[in-house]
């Protein structure tokens, strides 16, 4: 007897894990590219030392990479089985932030008060 594969069970779990790892890679590369763009802007302003390696068309390639990563994110939204990769990370971040604030309410509410310089006698 033949049973049709379902989206639940081990294959569904593998698909969810695959989707989450794909989203994590998209996020990681996005952060790297954005940091590179910030670095390039700071070099142009003279706030950071220039690198000895000069990538031709660096800004255009960074923007193209970000567009490609955005397209991958949009493609994840079209597949019902992979949509979990879009809505699970914000939920997970909310759980982490909420549990941190609940575990140490004083640390989350404390404001940083700068130390005053000693007064001259």
Order of alpha helices (4+ residues) and beta strands (2+ residues): alpha-alpha-alpha-alpha
